[in-house]
Amino acid sequence: MSTTKLRLGPLPRAENLKLTFTCPAGLKADLERYAALHSKTYGEAVDALTLIPHMLEAFMARDRAFKRLNKPALSAAP
């Protein structure tokens, strides 16, 4: 196993829903290269379609403005 650490770590198991989107050819090629590197790094075959939701989730988790605006309202406890 490689000692390279990718920002996106090993993938968790989760229930999934199907979405369809369109992206530029260059982005698709980059996603496929990332998937190949991820597979090599973690020793488990994974394709770009499997990685996309995890990448989006990681992106949103690190977006400070989104987190700030998406916080549930704090209830006034007596």
C-alpha positions as CSV (number, residue, x, y, z in Angstrom):
1,M,0.0,0.0,0.0
2,S,1.2,3.5,-0.8
3,T,2.1,6.0,1.9
4,T,0.4,8.8,0.0
5,K,-2.5,10.3,1.8
6,L,-5.4,11.6,-0.3
7,R,-7.9,14.2,1.0
8,L,-10.7,11.7,0.5
9,G,-9.9,8.7,2.7
10,P,-11.4,5.2,2.7
11,L,-15.1,5.1,1.8
12,P,-17.8,4.4,4.3
13,R,-20.7,2.2,3.5
14,A,-24.0,4.0,3.2
15,E,-27.5,3.9,1.6
16,N,-27.4,5.6,-1.8
17,L,-29.9,7.4,-4.1
18,K,-29.2,7.8,-7.8
19,L,-28.6,11.3,-9.3
20,T,-27.5,12.1,-12.8
21,F,-25.3,15.1,-13.8
22,T,-23.3,16.4,-16.7
23,C,-19.7,17.4,-16.5
24,P,-16.9,18.5,-18.8
25,A,-14.8,15.8,-20.4
26,G,-11.7,17.0,-18.6
27,L,-13.4,16.7,-15.2
28,K,-14.5,13.2,-16.0
29,A,-10.9,12.3,-16.9
30,D,-9.7,13.8,-13.7
31,L,-12.3,11.9,-11.7
32,E,-11.2,8.6,-13.3
33,R,-7.5,9.4,-12.5
34,Y,-8.4,10.2,-9.0
35,A,-10.4,6.9,-8.7
36,A,-7.4,4.9,-10.0
37,L,-5.1,6.6,-7.5
38,H,-7.7,6.1,-4.7
39,S,-7.9,2.4,-5.6
40,K,-4.1,2.0,-5.6
41,T,-3.8,3.9,-2.3
42,Y,-6.4,2.0,-0.3
43,G,-6.2,-1.4,-2.1
44,E,-9.9,-1.5,-3.0
45,A,-11.2,-1.0,-6.5
46,V,-13.5,2.0,-6.8
47,D,-14.8,4.0,-9.8
48,A,-15.3,7.7,-10.2
49,L,-19.1,7.4,-9.8
50,T,-18.6,5.9,-6.4
51,L,-16.3,8.7,-5.4
52,I,-18.4,11.7,-6.5
53,P,-20.9,11.7,-3.6
54,H,-18.0,11.3,-1.0
55,M,-16.1,14.2,-2.7
56,L,-19.2,16.4,-2.6
57,E,-19.9,15.5,1.0
58,A,-16.3,16.3,2.0
59,F,-16.5,19.6,0.1
60,M,-19.7,20.7,1.8
61,A,-18.4,19.6,5.3
62,R,-15.4,22.0,4.8
63,D,-17.4,24.9,3.5
64,R,-17.5,27.3,6.4
65,A,-20.2,29.6,4.9
66,F,-22.5,26.6,4.2
67,K,-22.0,25.3,7.7
68,R,-22.7,28.7,9.3
69,L,-25.9,29.2,7.2
70,N,-27.1,25.6,7.6
71,K,-26.9,25.5,11.4
72,P,-30.2,24.6,13.0
73,A,-31.6,27.4,15.1
74,L,-30.7,27.0,18.7
75,S,-33.8,26.6,20.9
76,A,-34.0,28.7,24.1
77,A,-33.9,26.2,26.8
78,P,-35.5,27.2,30.1
